[in-house]
Amino acid sequence: MEPSQKIIPSQELPMPAKPPSQTYKKKQKMIFLGALLIIFCISIIFLLYHRTQISHSQKTQPTPANESQKQYSITSKTQHISSHAFLPVIYEPTTQNASNGESALQLLKGLTTTFVFRGIFQWGKSSPIAADFSGVTNNIHNLKQAIPGLIYEGGIGAQYFDKKSTWTNGSIISTADFTSMVARNKQGGYLTFPGSSGYVPDLASPLYQKYLEQWSEKQIDAGVDGIFFDDPFYYAQYKVNVLHANASTIYQEYANYLYYNQNSVVKELRSYATAKGRPFFVTINAGRCNSLLTFFTKYPFTLQPNDYISCSFALNDFNANSNPSLQVTEDFNAIKQAAQNIMHKNVPIITFIDWPSEMNMFKKLTTQQQITVLSNIYATTKSQGIYFALPVLVKGQHYDALGNGTYDAMTRLVEQ
């Protein structure tokens, strides 16, 4: 019913209406303006609420990894990703296909991979990436284009060096330079790397630091987002365990070369990446995860500058004789607490089956036993908020999840 009808008595309805007074007209106008004002306010409130919801939704979306002009570390990246969404995978190198001809892209997408763990890795002169970085660059670019937000890690063995190693321009390192870069054994000769024809480098050598920096910069230019340094404290540990040097002094000295000096390897690389408008993170191979309870608790400064922690498993986790159920034997609750104490903050922990020792034992298991190991590790680490890098392909160790019949099991794990 209209407002004008409400104020007219029912008995007077048949009678002609009297012209409305000026007071009545003013009252009607005020009611009309009031109604408009209420409608306007409701509209404004609705629009503000809608805009707030959109803004909140945008802020909670992960930053794409291919936005190279934005600086980030894996730590800040993973803080905004739930454990079921962040999935690291070992595929080394991503430039090679699996045994059935499928490409890295096909297999990584099949697992909804978000982090390629050691997608390229330089191990002395034997590394294919040293010969063809254009192929590596194209490969990384194509992977990131096809998998938005993909984080890609490179790596270099900081415990191995050989006489045919080259500088990034392809020239072989001279004998004089090699002599200044190689570590020394107890007798003063070159320290050989066990089971190889190569040698152990000395991180104390400024020339070797330059070598690490140049090859790491080459990988950054190719598109990697961070570097995995394999065993950079190898020679420091030899000095302590074999040459009986003071542990605290030696480990601090070598940590300074790697992290803390003004021109340390890591500081130089962070500066280089920043100047190139590239993201950069760093991690070292922390060895067995149990070492967080011992070595790194005693010498935390050797790990603290890392953006995430990478560590591997005890051999007993793969020993079907002493551990028939192939259960994980580590106390990952204690390991996670130790990591927090060491780092003074929460950082991601990525576990992996290292090689050669652990991978060799893993490969000797039957397919069903391998699946059991993968399932046990995946469930245990996930329950603690720790990540497990699924081993899809490790070319140098001849492990191929497709060829070994474990890839489909991996897909089922990540779908849980």
C-alpha positions in Angstrom: 0.0 0.0 0.0 1.3 3.5 -0.9 2.1 5.9 2.0 -0.6 8.4 0.8 -3.3 5.7 1.3 -2.2 4.9 4.8 -3.1 8.3 6.2 -6.6 8.5 4.6 -9.4 7.1 6.8 -11.2 4.2 5.2 -14.7 5.8 5.5 -13.6 8.7 3.3 -12.3 6.6 0.5 -15.3 7.2 -1.9 -14.9 10.9 -1.4 -12.7 13.0 -3.6 -9.3 13.5 -2.1 -8.4 16.9 -0.8 -5.3 18.6 -2.1 -2.3 17.7 0.1 -1.1 20.4 2.4 2.5 21.8 2.1 3.4 20.0 5.4 2.3 16.7 4.0 4.2 17.3 0.7 7.4 18.1 2.8 6.9 15.0 4.9 6.5 12.8 1.7 9.7 14.3 0.3 11.6 13.6 3.5 10.5 10.0 3.5 11.5 9.6 -0.2 15.0 11.1 0.4 15.4 9.0 3.5 14.6 5.8 1.6 17.2 6.8 -1.1 19.8 7.4 1.6 19.2 4.0 3.1 19.5 2.3 -0.3 22.7 4.2 -1.0 24.3 3.2 2.3 23.4 -0.4 1.9 25.0 -0.3 -1.6 28.2 1.2 -0.3 28.5 -1.4 2.5 28.0 -4.2 0.0 30.7 -2.9 -2.4 33.2 -2.4 0.4 32.6 -5.9 1.7 33.0 -7.4 -1.8 36.2 -5.5 -2.4 37.6 -6.7 0.9 36.9 -10.3 0.0 38.6 -10.0 -3.3 41.7 -8.3 -1.8 41.9 -11.0 0.9 41.7 -13.7 -1.7 44.5 -12.1 -3.8 46.8 -11.7 -0.8 46.5 -15.3 0.2 47.5 -16.6 -3.3 51.2 -17.9 -3.5 53.5 -15.6 -5.5 54.3 -17.2 -8.9 58.0 -18.4 -9.1 58.4 -17.0 -12.6 58.0 -13.4 -11.4 61.7 -12.9 -11.6 61.7 -9.3 -10.6 60.3 -10.2 -7.1 62.8 -11.4 -4.6 61.9 -14.3 -2.4 63.4 -17.2 -0.6 62.1 -20.8 -0.3 61.4 -19.9 3.3 58.9 -17.1 2.5 57.6 -19.1 -0.4 56.6 -22.2 1.6 55.2 -20.2 4.6 52.2 -19.6 2.4 51.8 -23.2 1.0 50.2 -26.0 3.0 52.1 -29.2 3.4 49.9 -31.1 1.0 50.3 -28.5 -1.8 54.1 -28.1 -1.6 55.7 -31.1 -3.3 59.4 -31.5 -3.9 60.6 -34.1 -6.4 64.1 -35.3 -7.3 64.6 -35.4 -11.1 68.3 -35.1 -11.9 68.9 -33.9 -14.6 65.6 -32.5 -16.0 67.3 -32.4 -19.4 67.0 -36.2 -19.8 64.0 -38.4 -20.4 62.9 -41.3 -18.3 63.4 -44.9 -19.4 60.2 -45.1 -21.4 60.9 -41.8 -23.2 58.6 -39.6 -21.1 60.1 -36.1 -20.4 60.7 -34.5 -17.1 57.8 -32.2 -17.8 55.4 -35.0 -18.2 56.4 -36.8 -15.0 56.7 -33.6 -12.9 53.2 -32.5 -14.0 51.9 -36.0 -13.3 52.9 -35.5 -9.6 51.8 -31.8 -9.4 55.4 -30.9 -8.6 56.1 -27.5 -7.1 59.8 -27.9 -6.3 62.5 -29.5 -8.4 65.2 -30.8 -6.0 68.6 -30.7 -7.6 67.2 -30.5 -11.2 70.8 -29.9 -12.4 73.9 -30.8 -10.5 77.5 -30.2 -11.3 80.0 -32.9 -10.3 83.4 -32.0 -11.6 84.0 -32.4 -15.3 81.5 -35.2 -15.7 78.5 -32.9 -15.5 76.6 -32.5 -18.8 75.5 -29.0 -17.7 79.1 -27.7 -18.0 79.1 -28.5 -21.7 75.7 -27.1 -22.7 74.1 -24.4 -20.6 71.9 -23.2 -23.5 70.1 -26.5 -23.3 69.7 -26.2 -19.6 68.4 -22.7 -19.8 65.8 -23.7 -22.4 64.8 -26.7 -20.3 64.3 -24.7 -17.1 62.4 -22.0 -19.0 60.0 -24.5 -20.6 59.4 -26.2 -17.2 58.5 -22.9 -15.5 56.3 -21.9 -18.4 54.4 -25.2 -18.3 54.2 -25.4 -14.4 53.3 -22.0 -13.0 55.0 -21.3 -9.7 57.6 -24.0 -10.1 60.7 -23.5 -7.9 63.8 -25.0 -9.5 67.0 -25.8 -7.6 70.5 -26.3 -9.0 73.5 -27.7 -7.3 77.2 -28.3 -7.2 79.4 -30.8 -5.4 81.7 -28.8 -3.1 83.6 -31.9 -2.0 84.9 -33.0 -5.3 87.3 -31.6 -7.9 89.3 -33.1 -10.7 92.3 -32.0 -12.9 90.1 -31.6 -15.9 87.7 -29.3 -14.3 87.1 -26.1 -16.2 86.2 -22.4 -15.7 82.9 -21.3 -17.0 84.5 -20.1 -20.2 85.5 -23.7 -21.0 89.2 -23.3 -20.3 90.8 -26.1 -18.2 92.1 -25.0 -14.8 95.9 -24.6 -15.0 98.2 -26.8 -12.9 99.2 -23.8 -10.8 95.6 -22.9 -10.1 94.6 -26.5 -9.4 97.5 -26.7 -6.8 96.2 -23.7 -5.0 92.6 -25.1 -4.9 93.1 -28.7 -3.9 93.1 -29.9 -0.3 96.1 -31.6 1.3 96.3 -35.0 3.1 98.2 -35.9 6.2 101.4 -36.3 4.2 101.0 -33.0 2.4 100.0 -34.5 -0.9 96.7 -34.0 -2.8 93.7 -35.4 -0.9 91.9 -37.8 -3.1 88.2 -38.2 -3.0 87.3 -41.8 -1.9 86.4 -44.2 -4.7 87.3 -41.8 -7.5 90.2 -40.4 -9.6 89.3 -36.9 -8.3 90.3 -34.8 -5.4 88.9 -32.8 -2.5 88.9 -29.0 -2.9 89.8 -26.6 -0.1 87.1 -24.0 0.6 89.8 -21.9 2.2 91.3 -21.2 -1.2 90.1 -17.9 -2.6 90.5 -19.3 -6.1 88.2 -22.3 -5.3 85.7 -19.9 -3.8 85.8 -18.0 -7.1 85.3 -21.4 -8.9 82.1 -22.1 -6.9 80.8 -18.6 -7.4 81.3 -18.6 -11.2 79.6 -21.9 -11.7 76.8 -21.0 -9.4 76.3 -17.7 -11.2 76.1 -19.7 -14.4 73.3 -21.7 -13.0 71.5 -18.6 -11.8 71.7 -17.2 -15.3 70.3 -20.4 -16.6 67.2 -20.0 -14.4 67.7 -21.8 -11.1 66.2 -20.2 -8.0 68.7 -21.6 -5.6 71.8 -23.7 -5.1 72.3 -27.0 -3.2 75.9 -27.1 -2.0 76.9 -30.8 -1.4 79.2 -31.3 1.6 81.0 -27.9 1.7 82.5 -28.8 5.1 84.0 -32.1 3.9 87.6 -30.9 4.2 86.9 -29.1 7.4 85.7 -32.4 8.9 88.9 -34.1 7.5 91.0 -31.5 9.3 89.2 -32.1 12.5 89.0 -35.9 12.4 92.3 -36.8 10.7 94.6 -33.8 11.2 93.2 -33.2 14.7 92.6 -29.5 14.3 90.5 -27.7 16.8 86.9 -28.3 15.8 85.2 -25.0 16.8 88.0 -23.0 15.2 88.0 -24.9 11.9 84.3 -25.1 11.5 83.9 -21.4 12.2 86.7 -20.6 9.8 85.1 -22.6 7.0 81.6 -21.3 7.8 83.1 -17.8 7.3 84.4 -18.7 3.9 81.0 -20.0 2.9 78.6 -17.6 4.6 79.9 -14.9 6.9 83.0 -13.1 5.4 82.3 -9.9 3.6 83.1 -11.6 0.3 81.9 -15.1 1.2 80.5 -17.4 -1.5 76.9 -17.1 -0.4 77.0 -13.3 0.1 78.5 -12.9 -3.4 75.8 -15.1 -4.9 73.0 -13.3 -3.1 74.4 -10.0 -4.4 74.8 -11.4 -7.9 71.2 -12.7 -8.0 69.8 -9.4 -6.6 71.7 -7.4 -9.2 70.2 -9.6 -11.9 66.7 -9.3 -10.5 66.7 -13.0 -9.7 65.5 -14.8 -6.6 68.1 -16.9 -4.7 68.1 -19.4 -1.9 70.8 -21.7 -0.5 71.0 -25.0 1.3 73.8 -27.4 2.1 73.6 -31.2 2.3 73.2 -31.7 6.1 73.8 -35.4 5.8 71.6 -37.7 7.8 68.7 -36.0 9.6 69.9 -37.3 12.9 73.0 -35.0 12.5 70.7 -32.2 13.5 70.6 -33.8 17.0 74.4 -33.9 17.2 76.8 -32.1 14.9 74.6 -29.1 14.0 73.3 -28.7 17.5 76.9 -28.4 18.6 78.0 -26.2 15.6 74.7 -24.4 14.6 76.6 -21.6 12.8 77.4 -24.1 10.0 73.7 -24.3 9.1 72.0 -21.2 10.3 72.3 -19.1 7.0 70.5 -21.8 5.0 67.0 -21.0 3.7 65.8 -24.5 4.2 67.3 -27.7 5.6 68.0 -30.8 3.4 68.8 -34.1 5.1 68.6 -37.8 4.4 67.8 -41.1 6.2 69.5 -43.7 8.3 70.6 -46.8 6.4 68.4 -48.9 8.7 65.3 -47.4 7.1 66.2 -49.5 4.0 67.4 -52.7 5.7 64.7 -55.3 5.4 66.7 -57.8 7.5 67.1 -55.7 10.6 64.0 -53.6 10.0 61.5 -56.0 8.3 58.6 -53.6 8.4 60.9 -50.9 6.8 59.5 -48.3 9.2 61.2 -45.0 9.6 63.6 -45.2 12.5 64.3 -41.5 13.1 62.4 -39.4 15.7 61.3 -36.6 13.4 59.5 -34.8 16.2 62.9 -34.4 18.0 64.6 -33.6 14.7 62.1 -30.8 14.0 62.5 -29.4 17.4 66.3 -29.5 17.1 66.0 -27.7 13.7 64.0 -24.9 15.4 66.6 -24.5 18.2 69.4 -24.4 15.6 67.8 -21.9 13.2 65.9 -19.9 15.9 62.9 -20.0 13.6 60.8 -22.4 11.6 62.4 -23.2 8.2 61.2 -25.9 5.8 62.9 -29.3 6.1 63.2 -31.4 2.9 64.2 -35.0 3.3 65.6 -37.2 0.5 67.1 -40.6 -0.2 70.8 -39.6 -0.7 73.2 -41.5 -2.8 75.2 -43.6 -3.2 74.8 -45.4 0.2 71.0 -45.0 0.8 70.0 -45.2 -2.8 72.0 -48.4 -3.3 70.2 -50.0 -0.4 66.9 -48.7 -1.6 67.4 -50.1 -5.1 68.2 -53.6 -3.8 64.7 -53.9 -2.3 61.9 -55.5 -4.3 59.4 -53.1 -6.0 56.9 -53.8 -3.2 59.4 -53.1 -0.5 60.4 -49.8 -2.3 56.8 -48.8 -2.3 56.6 -49.6 1.4 59.6 -47.5 2.1 58.2 -44.6 0.1 54.8 -44.9 1.8 56.3 -45.0 5.3 58.6 -42.1 4.7 55.9 -40.0 3.1 53.4 -40.6 5.9 55.9 -40.1 8.7 57.4 -36.9 7.4 54.0 -35.4 6.4 52.6 -36.0 9.9 55.5 -33.8 11.3 55.1 -31.1 8.7 58.3 -32.2 7.0 58.7 -32.7 3.2 59.9 -35.7 1.3 61.5 -35.3 -2.1 60.1 -38.2 -4.2 62.9 -39.8 -6.2 61.5 -39.9 -9.7 64.8 -40.0 -11.6 68.5 -40.0 -10.5 70.4 -40.6 -13.7 73.8 -41.0 -12.2 72.5 -43.7 -9.8 70.4 -45.4 -12.5 67.2 -45.0 -10.5 64.1 -44.5 -12.5 60.7 -44.6 -10.8 59.0 -45.7 -14.0 61.5 -48.4 -14.7 61.4 -49.6 -11.1 57.6 -49.6 -11.0 57.2 -47.0 -8.2 56.0 -44.0 -10.1 52.3 -44.9 -9.9 52.6 -45.5 -6.2 54.0 -42.0 -5.9 51.0 -40.5 -7.7 48.7 -42.3 -5.3 50.6 -40.9 -2.3 50.3 -37.3 -3.4 46.6 -37.7 -4.1 45.9 -38.7 -0.5 
